[in-house]
Amino acid sequence: MKKDALEQIKKKDVHELQQAVADMKEKSSRLRFDLKSGKTANVKELRALRKDIATHLTTISDKLKSQNGK
């Protein structure tokens, strides 16, 4: 992930991040289903999506920790 994309993620609030994670998880399940059924062979997209989900979840966790710590 590029620095500018990471900075855009960090600028979002927690609710927006949670909504983005929900959307990405739904897309991930569709990709996994398509992969198993043979409709797609793009494993890299699924891998990148998992990494994006992890980045978003980490950012959410950091924001919640900083809010509770104040």
C-alpha positions as CSV (number, residue, x, y, z in Angstrom):
1,M,0.0,0.0,0.0
2,K,1.3,3.4,-0.9
3,K,1.9,6.1,1.7
4,D,-0.8,8.4,0.3
5,A,-3.4,5.7,0.5
6,L,-2.4,5.0,4.0
7,E,-2.7,8.7,4.9
8,Q,-6.2,8.7,3.4
9,I,-7.2,5.8,5.5
10,K,-5.9,7.4,8.7
11,K,-7.9,10.6,7.9
12,K,-11.2,8.7,8.0
13,D,-13.2,8.3,11.1
14,V,-13.9,5.0,12.8
15,H,-17.5,4.6,11.4
16,E,-16.2,5.1,7.8
17,L,-13.5,2.6,8.4
18,Q,-15.9,0.0,9.8
19,Q,-18.2,0.5,6.9
20,A,-15.2,0.0,4.5
21,V,-14.2,-3.2,6.3
22,A,-17.7,-4.6,6.0
23,D,-17.8,-3.9,2.3
24,M,-14.3,-5.4,1.8
25,K,-15.3,-8.5,3.8
26,E,-18.3,-9.0,1.6
27,K,-16.2,-8.6,-1.5
28,S,-13.7,-11.1,-0.1
29,S,-16.4,-13.7,0.4
30,R,-17.6,-13.2,-3.2
31,L,-14.0,-13.5,-4.5
32,R,-13.4,-16.7,-2.4
33,F,-16.7,-18.2,-3.8
34,D,-15.7,-17.3,-7.4
35,L,-12.2,-18.7,-6.8
36,K,-13.6,-22.0,-5.6
37,S,-16.2,-22.2,-8.4
38,G,-13.6,-21.5,-11.0
39,K,-15.0,-18.2,-12.2
40,T,-11.8,-16.4,-11.4
41,A,-8.2,-17.3,-10.9
42,N,-7.0,-14.0,-9.5
43,V,-5.5,-14.9,-6.2
44,K,-3.5,-11.7,-6.0
45,E,-6.7,-9.6,-5.7
46,L,-7.9,-11.7,-2.8
47,R,-4.5,-11.4,-1.0
48,A,-4.4,-7.6,-1.5
49,L,-7.9,-7.4,-0.2
50,R,-7.0,-9.3,3.0
51,K,-4.1,-6.9,3.5
52,D,-6.3,-3.9,3.1
53,I,-8.8,-5.3,5.6
54,A,-5.9,-5.8,8.1
55,T,-4.7,-2.2,7.5
56,H,-8.2,-0.8,8.1
57,L,-8.7,-2.9,11.3
58,T,-5.3,-1.8,12.6
59,T,-6.2,1.8,12.0
60,I,-9.5,1.3,13.8
61,S,-7.8,-0.3,16.7
62,D,-5.2,2.5,17.0
63,K,-7.9,5.2,16.8
64,L,-10.0,3.5,19.5
65,K,-6.9,3.1,21.8
66,S,-6.0,6.8,21.4
67,Q,-9.6,7.9,22.1
68,N,-9.7,5.8,25.3
69,G,-6.3,6.9,26.4
70,K,-7.2,10.6,26.4
